[in-house]
Amino acid sequence: MTSASDIEAQETVAPRHVDVARRTEVPRSHRIIRTVGIFLTTIAVLVSIGSFWIMTGASNIEPTPEVWTIIWIVNAVLVLFVVALIITEGLLLFRAWRRRLVGSRLRSRLVILFALVAAIPGLIVAAFAAFTLNQGLDQWFSDRTRQIVESSRLIARAYLQEHGQVLRDDVIWVATELEAAHDTFTTDRTRFQRILTALATTRSLPYTSLVAGDGDLLMRAEINVQGRRPTAPASLLPDVQEGVPTLLSPGNTNLVGALIKLRGYDNVYLFAARTVDPEVLEYVKLTEENISDYRTYESNRLVFQLTFGLMYAGLAVILVLAAVWLGMAMANRFVDPIRNLMVASNRVSKGQLDTRVPSEGGGGDLHDLSVRFNQMVAQLESQRQALVDANDNAEKRRQFTEAVVEGVSAGVIGLDPDGAITLANRRAGEMFHRGEIDLIDQKIAEIAPQLEPLMTRAQSSRTGQLRDQIELAHGSEVRTYQVQLTREGTLTESKGYVVTLDDITDLVSAQRTSAWADVARRIAHEIK
């Protein structure tokens, strides 16, 4: 934004009748730069359109990797040229700003504004295009496809996990039975082998055997199977716990196995395995391979996205350059009227409401803006004068009211709707034995609790005025006061209260004395 010092500098320049045309004339070097910029902009637009035409496959040129590389290099070079032109123009604007040429700062801001207006939509379009390309390049890369692939892998793994859980339960059952037949193992190995075979057959565990702690085979279930029998991995035996089965992954086979250490035996392990549907295992392997290929394709896809992104970036930069050129053409037209408004606004902010801006000439929005500005300042000037007059009248009334309040013998207290004291005269301070300044912001309920019921009644009173007598004690002295409470505002919306206190202690005392004197006369009369 333009600072106050900038505006003051313009104010010092304006009265000198500076030749704006002479000071803002475009040098020959600037005209050459702008001509080159227009030429490069046109070339860049045509090249960008041709690049898009080739990349979409609509031309006879096949978009091979070599063609993609050439397109990328050409567009990158054009973008660099455009960026260089923008930097050069920025330096020219900065030099004009440093020399404080008439309208140079405002012109710079207009150029930047046009550049931003062009760049932001271009960036948004580029982001939207990248998002669209990401969604439509290949259905393999969609979130739905990714979820389907991951779900397939999870289903296959869940199948293997289910087999493993069933195998775990079967191995625990067989181990429990073998632990119960420990005596048979030590006395009759042949019978024990028949027991092992029967248990393995019952639980459909064709690959069941007992192995020692060093991995040696002790015996196996006599079940006819095809192919090579699996063996227990000796490297895993030290980690196997008693009564807790350890599941073994199938690896390159279609077998799921488990190991468990038998309790009551001297370092003897039960190994059991069963076959799994090879199609399921093949499906799991295929799924893993597809996921690997999927991720590879996804990483290679970034090359295409980068190429399209660079193309869109080049278009955005070209639009920025076009906006800069348009800003330069339009800036001079807006500089003088807006500068006048800036200078006048600064003067008005300092209180010079008699300031006006020139509004002669043809129509247009800037002309209308100048006219409206003059009307606004004139209205502000008249309103300020009216406010000054009203403030003078209010001040006179306030002084008169304070003089009247201070002159009365009664105590006068002003309260807000919450019962806090907002006004108190000197007499009220004397009644409460406090300074009138000390009473301000104090709660009346704390100073004179006797007034709180009266305020409660005043809130529901239609007239808003109540009278009553109260007694206030200060030390051993008790004074009687006639209180009048007036509510400000309506019954539904109270704006505060005015309390008037008259000291009637002497009057009450005189009335009592007169009453007792009358009683004494009557008694004396009766005695006579």
ABEGO torsion letter per residue (X at the ends): XBBAAAAAAAAAAAAAGBBAAAAABBBAAAAAAAAAAAAAAAAAAAAAAAAAAAAAGABABBBBAAAAAAAAAAAAAAAAAAAAAAAAAAAAAAAAAAAGBBGAAAAAAAAAAAAAAAAAAAAAAAAAAAAAAAAAABAAABAAAAAAAAAAAAAAAAAAAAAAAAAAAAAAAAAAAAAAAAAAAAABAAAAAAAAAAAAAAAGBABBBBBBAAGBBABBBBBBBBEBBBBBBAAAAAABBBGBBBBBBAEABABBBBBBBBBGBBGBBBBBBBBBBAAAAAAAAAAAAAAAAAAAAAAAAAAAAAAAAAAAAAAAAAAAAAAAAAAAAAAAAAAAAAAAAAAAAAAAAAGBAABBBBABEBBEAAAAAAAAAAAAAAAAAAAAAAAAAAAAAAAAAAAAAAAAAAABABBBBBBBAAGBBABBBAAAAAAAGBBAAAABGBBAAAABAAAAAAAAAAAABAAGBBBBBBBBBBEABBBBBBBBBBBBEBAABBAEBBBBBBBAAAAAAAAAAAAAAAAAAAAAAAAX
